[in-house]
Amino acid sequence: MKFFSRLVCRLLIASIALLPFSTQAGMIGTDQIVAGATAQANRDKVLNFVARADVAKQMQALGISAANAQERVNAMTQEEVNKIAGQIDALPAGASSNSGWWWAAGIVVVALIIWYFWK
């Protein structure tokens, strides 16, 4: 047992003496982490947009296959992807941008009719 412990001690001393201690650690800022996560989220958003059935159908009409569109998105720089992701967020979700006014006008008319009959 004494021989084994001496052997282990000598191996540890030799490894400490011969192996370099060159470790470096640096602080990572929150802005770097958020920028990386945002970049990946924007790229995923554009890829998901291109993969939608209605968008793929429209691209087919323009002569671009869905696989080709995804390859083009993967080849984009991060600035281009961020710009397109911002434009996707700005697109209207409904059929027309004036549809909200018709709903508001309908609610006002119904409220006036209820108020009229209530009084």
C-alpha positions as CSV (number, residue, x, y, z in Angstrom):
1,M,0.0,0.0,0.0
2,K,2.9,2.3,0.8
3,F,4.4,1.7,-2.6
4,F,1.1,2.5,-4.4
5,S,0.6,5.8,-2.5
6,R,4.2,6.9,-3.3
7,L,3.7,6.1,-6.9
8,V,0.5,8.2,-7.0
9,C,2.2,11.0,-5.3
10,R,5.2,11.0,-7.7
11,L,2.8,10.9,-10.7
12,L,0.9,13.9,-9.3
13,I,4.1,15.8,-8.7
14,A,5.3,15.0,-12.2
15,S,2.0,16.0,-13.8
16,I,1.9,19.3,-11.9
17,A,5.5,20.1,-12.9
18,L,5.2,19.1,-16.5
19,L,1.6,20.1,-17.5
20,P,1.1,23.8,-18.1
21,F,-1.6,25.8,-16.2
22,S,-2.7,28.0,-19.0
23,T,-6.4,28.6,-18.5
24,Q,-8.1,31.8,-19.4
25,A,-11.5,32.9,-18.4
26,G,-13.3,36.0,-19.4
27,M,-16.6,37.6,-18.6
28,I,-19.4,37.4,-21.1
29,G,-21.7,40.4,-21.2
30,T,-25.4,40.1,-21.2
31,D,-25.6,42.1,-24.4
32,Q,-23.5,39.4,-26.2
33,I,-25.8,36.6,-25.0
34,V,-28.9,38.6,-25.9
35,A,-27.5,39.5,-29.4
36,G,-26.8,35.8,-30.1
37,A,-30.2,34.7,-29.0
38,T,-31.9,37.5,-31.0
39,A,-29.9,36.7,-34.1
40,Q,-30.9,33.0,-33.9
41,A,-34.6,33.9,-33.2
42,N,-34.7,36.2,-36.2
43,R,-33.2,33.6,-38.5
44,D,-35.7,31.0,-37.2
45,K,-38.5,33.5,-37.8
46,V,-37.5,34.1,-41.4
47,L,-37.1,30.4,-42.0
48,N,-40.5,29.6,-40.5
49,F,-42.0,32.4,-42.6
50,V,-40.5,30.9,-45.8
51,A,-41.7,27.4,-44.8
52,R,-45.3,28.5,-44.5
53,A,-47.6,26.9,-47.1
54,D,-49.1,30.2,-48.4
55,V,-45.6,31.8,-48.8
56,A,-44.2,28.6,-50.4
57,K,-47.1,28.7,-52.9
58,Q,-46.5,32.4,-53.7
59,M,-42.8,31.6,-54.2
60,Q,-43.6,28.7,-56.5
61,A,-45.6,31.2,-58.6
62,L,-42.5,33.4,-58.8
63,G,-40.3,30.4,-59.8
64,I,-38.5,29.8,-56.5
65,S,-38.7,26.4,-54.8
66,A,-39.1,26.2,-51.0
67,A,-35.7,24.5,-50.7
68,N,-34.1,27.2,-52.8
69,A,-35.7,29.9,-50.6
70,Q,-34.4,28.2,-47.4
71,E,-30.9,28.0,-48.9
72,R,-31.1,31.7,-49.7
73,V,-32.1,32.5,-46.2
74,N,-29.2,30.5,-44.8
75,A,-26.8,32.4,-47.1
76,M,-28.0,35.8,-45.9
77,T,-26.0,38.0,-43.6
78,Q,-27.3,38.6,-40.1
79,E,-28.1,42.2,-41.0
80,E,-30.3,41.1,-43.9
81,V,-32.1,38.5,-41.7
82,N,-32.7,41.1,-39.0
83,K,-34.1,43.5,-41.6
84,I,-36.5,40.9,-43.0
85,A,-37.6,39.7,-39.6
86,G,-38.5,43.3,-38.7
87,Q,-40.5,43.6,-41.9
88,I,-42.3,40.3,-41.1
89,D,-43.4,41.8,-37.7
90,A,-44.7,44.9,-39.5
91,L,-46.9,42.9,-42.0
92,P,-50.7,43.1,-41.4
93,A,-52.1,39.9,-40.0
94,G,-55.6,40.4,-41.5
95,A,-57.0,40.9,-45.0
96,S,-57.1,44.6,-44.8
97,S,-55.7,47.2,-42.5
98,N,-59.0,49.1,-42.3
99,S,-60.9,46.1,-40.8
100,G,-60.3,47.3,-37.3
101,W,-62.3,50.5,-37.9
102,W,-65.3,48.5,-39.1
103,W,-65.3,46.5,-35.9
104,A,-65.0,49.6,-33.8
105,A,-67.9,51.3,-35.7
106,G,-70.0,48.2,-35.2
107,I,-69.4,48.1,-31.5
108,V,-70.3,51.8,-31.2
109,V,-73.6,51.3,-33.1
110,V,-74.6,48.3,-31.0
111,A,-73.7,50.2,-27.8
112,L,-75.9,53.1,-29.0
113,I,-78.8,50.8,-29.8
114,I,-78.6,49.1,-26.4
115,W,-78.3,52.5,-24.6
116,Y,-81.3,53.8,-26.6
117,F,-83.6,50.8,-25.6
118,W,-82.3,50.8,-22.0
119,K,-83.3,54.4,-21.4
